[in-house]
């Protein structure tokens, strides 16, 4: 029998992808499933972006490119950040990868290894901890609570830093909670970072999907010299409905970008050439499509939270960004729902899928037992029907 490496054996399958796979299996058996498990916009990629991809094929841009991405796209990314945040950097500080998850992997693989530690506030996106472990480094979880808005405080960050600490991973707007740190809250964290020797990976993939008075902040811009300590991660998957195009990027100090480029050149070579040209059109083109989707997500957020908060034993904080509701179901622990004993968030989600065919993701996968994540990146009709089914379960 072929051996399995310690690294591969330690890595857990993505809980969100596993939930989606289970739902697809039930659908293949003819069951109607209300699937709220995946963080994927239900909109089609805007036409002008698709047209740019098609034109790239006709123009012969179907060959290898530079491993870190074409110069035209890295320039477009630099222009977008200058327009949006006033953040100026050279295109050489950008590396384009096969989605933001790949960018996160490259960033971690290029900066930490055995003996190092990465600080992760919880709740956190399911892949963070495994991506850290794959480098040989370890992670330290910092627990936040609903009472403090699921936000790590400067005191918590300071207390978590040890001689082994090399990085802290931040995510605002957040998956799974939808929280958005204020500028002042991030400035306070930035001051702790600058007082220490740690760096920051700032995952800003949901930055264009914020609601109400919330505003996204580019962490690297908050203090002088902070950009020298920060790797900014983003991409076009969420804001432009381009998940399948696999386009993400990292912005970092030049020596880090070069290291990441070397890693990527050996892993995958260049990201998809056609997708790169489509991404230029996304960033430089008409941005009306982004606002249209953002407004629709905000309407869905209001609908989901209003309806969930009317269900018995469920408490749903109002998210300020992304497209997730992260709601508390602890009141149902110890009960039997539809013949299923509920012990924790996993058994709650299993009962929801098996009995009323609603697919959710357990909070324990995000480091927050007692909660469940629902993605409202789906139609109003599906949301209403799915929550009707949830009402059957909890009533």
PyMOL commands that set and color helices and strands:
alter all, ss='L'
color gray80, all
select helices_A, chain A and resi 6-10+15-28+47-58+71-85+91-93+100-111+127-133+154-160+183-195+219-221+226-229+243-245+254-267+273-284+288-308+330-332+345-356+363-366+380-394
alter helices_A, ss='H'
color red, helices_A
select strands_A, chain A and resi 34-35+94-97+117-122+138-143+165-171+199-203+230-235+248-251+315-316+324-328+336-337+340-341+358-359+361-362+371-375
alter strands_A, ss='S'
color yellow, strands_A
deselect
rebuild
show_as cartoon
